[in-house]
Amino acid sequence: MRSLTLLILLLFIGCNSQPEISKNPSWYHNLPKESFETIGYGFGKDEIEAKEMARVDIAQQLSVSVKSEVLRSESTSNGREIKATSSQKSSIKLSDLEVVKISSDRKFVALKFINLPFEKKFLQKIGEWRCGVDNSYWRSTDVGREALKRKDCLPELRVFQNGDSFYLNSDKVSEPIPNLNKLFFSQKSEIVELKAPFEVKENSNFDIEFKSTENGFITIFNIGENGEVYEVISDYRVTENRSYSTSEILNMRLYGKIENGRDSEKSMFIAIFSENSLETSFSKVRNFNKRKYKPIEFNKFLKLFNHKIEFSAKYLIIKPQLQ
């Protein structure tokens, strides 16, 4: 009799050690999608785990490596087994994904990833927009050029920072910017010429050369990936067709440095020309104490371009020295 009882107990324990079988909803693995969308499905003991599994599913579809804290295997009623055992670096965050469907018990979820370049993804989310200020800086960026292809005007755009991350905002839509250099560009003006190297090595010195086709004043700004804007040359009087360099004016060469231990870093220079002194025009963006090398707020700086300004821009890449 004891042997029979022990056998029944072992069978009971064995059955309970099998993966949980859950009935998946009818929409699970059956949602429609556009050609530029990737939908990931996830199942877990709660909403947090289900979303993590869906993120892993999207990453696997896109052949992107992920880092997952979910180290388990489950089976659903359609026989699909879900595994998450990777320990590699992730390039897809949950904040990049949109919840499409979630079951009433919060155990099944479908997430959507819009597989488009940043500027197209952002405008896709906006849909239709009311015309904003015609800003010459935004016109020159990828998002501005894409917007002008779709409509004859720009949406109202602004950048804000949350922690270490930057976001592009228009009305009620905000999209994380992968890197602020997504808003960098190179542009030539017929009036002001700007010469900068395309690439410099870390901890090396370099010059910026500039000239204009007219007499007037030039101010040169530098924008870093951290969103800080500095005046390199301030309201400098120039003679038409004469070349100048930053080392000539500053009595020193510029210095290439990589912040935050990145592999490489982009930096953009903008040379702005004016027939008259820029002091009055630029007083609103400069810091009141005008302390040397104190940065200007990026959004405040962009508002300068709400007015007609002649400028050239060029970005350069700072690369680490080979060991």
C-alpha positions as CSV (number, residue, x, y, z in Angstrom):
1,M,0.0,0.0,0.0
2,R,2.9,2.4,0.9
3,S,4.5,1.7,-2.5
4,L,1.3,2.6,-4.4
5,T,0.9,5.9,-2.4
6,L,4.6,6.8,-3.1
7,L,4.1,6.1,-6.9
8,I,1.0,8.3,-7.0
9,L,2.9,11.1,-5.2
10,L,5.8,10.9,-7.6
11,L,3.5,11.1,-10.6
12,F,1.8,14.2,-9.0
13,I,5.1,15.9,-8.5
14,G,6.3,15.0,-12.0
15,C,3.1,16.5,-13.6
16,N,3.5,19.8,-11.7
17,S,7.2,20.2,-12.8
18,Q,6.1,20.5,-16.5
19,P,6.0,24.0,-18.0
20,E,2.7,25.9,-17.5
21,I,0.3,25.6,-20.4
22,S,-1.6,28.8,-20.9
23,K,-4.4,29.5,-23.4
24,N,-3.3,32.2,-25.7
25,P,-5.8,34.8,-27.0
26,S,-7.0,34.7,-30.6
27,W,-4.9,37.7,-31.7
28,Y,-1.7,36.1,-30.4
29,H,0.6,35.8,-33.5
30,N,-2.2,36.9,-35.7
31,L,-2.1,40.8,-35.8
32,P,-1.9,42.6,-39.1
33,K,1.1,44.9,-39.7
34,E,2.6,47.3,-42.2
35,S,5.8,46.4,-44.2
36,F,7.9,48.8,-42.0
37,E,6.5,47.3,-38.7
38,T,7.8,44.4,-36.7
39,I,5.5,42.9,-34.1
40,G,6.8,40.8,-31.2
41,Y,4.7,38.5,-29.0
42,G,5.5,37.6,-25.4
43,F,4.0,35.5,-22.7
44,G,5.0,35.5,-19.0
45,K,3.9,35.2,-15.4
46,D,3.1,39.0,-15.4
47,E,3.1,42.0,-17.7
48,I,6.7,42.9,-17.1
49,E,8.0,39.5,-18.1
50,A,5.6,39.3,-21.1
51,K,6.9,42.6,-22.4
52,E,10.5,41.4,-22.0
53,M,9.7,38.3,-24.0
54,A,8.1,40.3,-26.7
55,R,11.2,42.5,-26.9
56,V,13.3,39.5,-27.3
57,D,11.0,38.2,-30.1
58,I,11.4,41.5,-32.0
59,A,15.2,41.5,-31.6
60,Q,15.4,37.9,-32.9
61,Q,13.2,38.8,-35.9
62,L,15.6,41.7,-36.6
63,S,18.7,39.6,-35.9
64,V,19.6,42.1,-33.1
65,S,21.4,40.9,-30.1
66,V,19.6,41.4,-26.8
67,K,20.3,41.3,-23.1
68,S,17.5,39.6,-21.2
69,E,17.0,39.0,-17.5
70,V,14.3,36.4,-18.2
71,L,16.0,33.0,-18.2
72,R,13.1,30.6,-18.6
73,S,11.2,28.5,-21.1
74,E,7.4,28.4,-21.4
75,S,4.9,26.8,-23.7
76,T,1.6,28.2,-25.0
77,S,-1.5,26.3,-26.1
78,N,-0.4,26.6,-29.8
79,G,2.8,24.7,-29.0
80,R,5.1,27.7,-29.4
81,E,8.0,27.7,-27.0
82,I,9.4,31.0,-25.8
83,K,13.0,31.2,-24.6
84,A,15.2,34.1,-23.5
85,T,18.7,33.1,-22.5
86,S,20.8,35.8,-24.2
87,S,23.3,37.8,-22.3
88,Q,24.5,40.1,-25.1
89,K,24.2,43.9,-25.4
90,S,20.8,45.2,-26.4
91,S,20.1,47.9,-29.0
92,I,16.3,47.8,-28.6
93,K,14.8,49.2,-25.4
94,L,11.3,48.7,-24.2
95,S,10.9,52.5,-24.5
96,D,11.4,52.2,-28.3
97,L,8.4,49.9,-28.5
98,E,4.6,50.4,-28.6
99,V,2.1,48.2,-26.9
100,V,-0.4,46.9,-29.6
101,K,-2.4,44.4,-27.5
102,I,-2.3,43.0,-24.0
103,S,-4.6,40.3,-22.6
104,S,-6.9,40.8,-19.7
105,D,-4.8,38.8,-17.3
106,R,-1.7,40.8,-18.4
107,K,0.2,37.6,-19.3
108,F,0.2,38.0,-23.2
109,V,1.4,41.0,-25.0
110,A,2.1,42.2,-28.5
111,L,4.7,45.0,-29.0
112,K,5.4,47.0,-32.2
113,F,8.7,48.3,-33.5
114,I,8.6,50.8,-36.4
115,N,11.6,49.7,-38.5
116,L,12.3,53.1,-40.1
117,P,15.0,55.7,-39.9
118,F,14.6,58.0,-37.0
119,E,13.2,60.9,-39.0
120,K,10.6,58.8,-40.8
121,K,9.5,57.1,-37.6
122,F,9.0,60.4,-35.9
123,L,7.0,61.9,-38.7
124,Q,5.0,58.7,-39.0
125,K,3.9,59.1,-35.4
126,I,3.0,62.8,-35.9
127,G,0.8,62.0,-39.0
128,E,-0.7,65.4,-40.0
129,W,0.7,68.6,-38.4
130,R,0.1,72.3,-38.3
131,C,2.8,74.5,-39.7
132,G,5.4,75.7,-37.2
133,V,8.0,78.4,-37.4
134,D,10.1,78.3,-40.6
135,N,13.4,77.5,-38.8
136,S,16.5,77.4,-41.1
137,Y,18.4,75.0,-38.8
138,W,15.5,72.4,-38.7
139,R,15.2,72.7,-42.5
140,S,18.7,71.5,-42.9
141,T,18.4,68.4,-40.7
142,D,17.2,65.0,-41.9
143,V,13.9,65.3,-40.1
144,G,13.3,68.8,-41.6
145,R,14.1,67.7,-45.1
146,E,11.8,64.6,-44.7
147,A,9.0,66.9,-43.4
148,L,9.4,69.2,-46.4
149,K,9.0,66.3,-48.8
150,R,5.7,65.5,-47.2
151,K,4.4,69.0,-46.7
152,D,5.4,72.5,-47.6
153,C,6.2,73.4,-44.0
154,L,7.8,72.2,-40.9
155,P,6.0,71.0,-37.7
156,E,6.7,72.8,-34.5
157,L,9.9,71.1,-33.2
158,R,11.8,71.2,-30.0
159,V,14.4,69.1,-28.2
160,F,14.3,68.2,-24.5
161,Q,16.5,66.2,-22.3
162,N,15.5,63.6,-19.7
163,G,18.5,62.3,-17.8
164,D,21.2,61.4,-20.3
165,S,18.7,61.0,-23.2
166,F,17.4,63.5,-25.7
167,Y,13.9,63.6,-27.2
168,L,12.4,65.2,-30.2
169,N,9.0,66.7,-29.6
170,S,6.1,68.0,-31.7
171,D,2.8,68.7,-30.0
172,K,2.0,65.4,-28.1
173,V,4.5,63.2,-29.9
174,S,8.0,62.6,-28.4
175,E,10.6,60.3,-29.8
176,P,13.9,59.4,-28.2
177,I,16.8,60.5,-30.3
178,P,19.4,57.7,-30.7
179,N,22.1,60.3,-30.5
180,L,22.0,64.1,-30.8
181,N,24.3,63.9,-33.8
182,K,21.1,62.8,-35.7
183,L,20.4,66.5,-35.8
184,F,23.9,67.4,-37.2
185,F,24.5,68.3,-40.9
186,S,26.9,69.9,-43.3
187,Q,25.8,72.9,-45.3
188,K,27.4,75.5,-47.6
189,S,26.4,79.1,-47.9
190,E,27.2,81.3,-50.8
191,I,28.3,84.1,-48.5
192,V,30.2,82.4,-45.7
193,E,32.7,79.6,-46.2
194,L,33.7,77.2,-43.4
195,K,36.6,74.7,-43.7
196,A,37.0,72.0,-41.1
197,P,38.7,68.6,-41.2
198,F,36.3,65.7,-41.6
199,E,38.1,63.6,-39.0
200,V,40.6,64.3,-36.2
201,K,42.3,62.0,-33.7
202,E,41.6,62.2,-30.0
203,N,44.0,64.5,-28.1
204,S,45.1,66.2,-31.3
205,N,45.0,69.8,-32.4
206,F,43.3,71.3,-35.4
207,D,42.2,74.6,-37.1
208,I,38.9,75.9,-38.5
209,E,39.3,78.3,-41.5
210,F,36.6,80.7,-42.7
211,K,35.9,83.6,-44.9
212,S,33.0,85.5,-46.5
213,T,32.3,87.1,-49.8
214,E,31.2,90.4,-48.1
215,N,32.5,92.7,-45.4
216,G,30.8,92.0,-42.1
217,F,30.9,89.9,-38.9
218,I,31.2,86.2,-38.3
219,T,30.5,84.1,-35.2
220,I,31.4,80.4,-35.0
221,F,29.6,78.0,-32.7
222,N,30.5,74.4,-31.8
223,I,27.8,71.9,-30.9
224,G,28.7,68.7,-29.1
225,E,26.8,65.4,-28.8
226,N,26.0,66.3,-25.2
227,G,23.9,69.2,-26.3
228,E,26.3,71.9,-25.2
229,V,26.8,74.9,-27.5
230,Y,29.9,77.1,-27.3
231,E,31.0,80.3,-29.0
232,V,34.4,79.6,-30.6
233,I,34.7,83.0,-32.4
234,S,32.5,85.8,-31.2
235,D,31.3,88.6,-33.5
236,Y,34.6,88.8,-35.4
237,R,34.9,91.6,-38.1
238,V,35.9,90.1,-41.5
239,T,37.0,91.6,-44.8
240,E,35.5,90.2,-48.0
241,N,37.4,87.2,-49.5
242,R,40.1,87.2,-46.9
243,S,40.7,83.9,-45.2
244,Y,40.9,83.6,-41.4
245,S,41.7,80.7,-39.0
246,T,40.7,80.0,-35.4
247,S,44.4,79.6,-34.4
248,E,45.1,83.1,-35.8
249,I,42.4,84.7,-33.8
250,L,42.6,82.7,-30.6
251,N,46.4,82.3,-30.5
252,M,45.8,78.5,-30.0
253,R,44.6,75.5,-31.9
254,L,41.4,73.6,-31.2
255,Y,41.6,70.4,-29.3
256,G,39.9,67.0,-30.1
257,K,38.6,65.2,-27.1
258,I,36.2,62.3,-26.6
259,E,33.8,62.5,-23.7
260,N,32.2,59.6,-21.8
261,G,34.5,57.0,-23.2
262,R,32.8,56.6,-26.6
263,D,34.5,54.9,-29.5
264,S,34.1,58.1,-31.6
265,E,32.2,61.4,-31.3
266,K,30.8,63.9,-33.7
267,S,31.0,67.6,-33.3
268,M,29.4,70.3,-35.5
269,F,30.6,73.8,-36.3
270,I,28.4,76.6,-37.5
271,A,29.7,79.9,-38.9
272,I,27.1,82.7,-39.0
273,F,27.5,85.8,-41.1
274,S,25.9,89.2,-40.5
275,E,26.5,92.6,-42.2
276,N,26.2,94.3,-38.9
277,S,27.5,93.3,-35.4
278,L,25.8,90.2,-34.0
279,E,26.1,91.5,-30.4
280,T,22.5,92.6,-30.2
281,S,21.0,89.7,-32.1
282,F,22.8,87.1,-30.1
283,S,22.5,88.7,-26.6
284,K,19.4,86.7,-25.9
285,V,21.1,83.3,-26.2
286,R,24.4,84.2,-24.5
287,N,24.7,83.7,-20.8
288,F,24.2,86.9,-18.9
289,N,27.5,86.7,-17.1
290,K,29.2,85.9,-20.5
291,R,31.8,83.7,-18.7
292,K,34.1,82.2,-21.2
293,Y,33.4,78.7,-22.3
294,K,30.0,78.6,-20.4
295,P,27.7,76.6,-22.7
296,I,24.5,77.9,-24.3
297,E,21.3,75.9,-24.1
298,F,20.7,73.9,-27.3
299,N,17.0,74.7,-27.7
300,K,17.7,78.4,-27.0
301,F,20.4,78.4,-29.6
302,L,18.1,76.8,-32.2
303,K,15.6,79.7,-31.8
304,L,18.2,82.0,-33.5
305,F,17.4,80.3,-36.8
306,N,13.7,81.4,-36.6
307,H,15.1,84.4,-38.5
308,K,16.8,84.6,-41.8
309,I,20.5,83.9,-41.1
310,E,23.3,83.2,-43.6
311,F,25.4,80.3,-42.3
312,S,27.5,77.3,-43.2
313,A,27.8,74.2,-41.1
314,K,30.2,71.2,-41.0
315,Y,30.5,68.3,-38.7
316,L,33.7,66.4,-37.9
317,I,34.4,63.1,-36.3
318,I,36.8,62.7,-33.4
319,K,38.3,59.2,-33.3
320,P,40.3,57.5,-30.5
321,Q,44.1,57.2,-31.0
322,L,45.2,53.6,-31.8
323,Q,47.0,52.0,-28.9
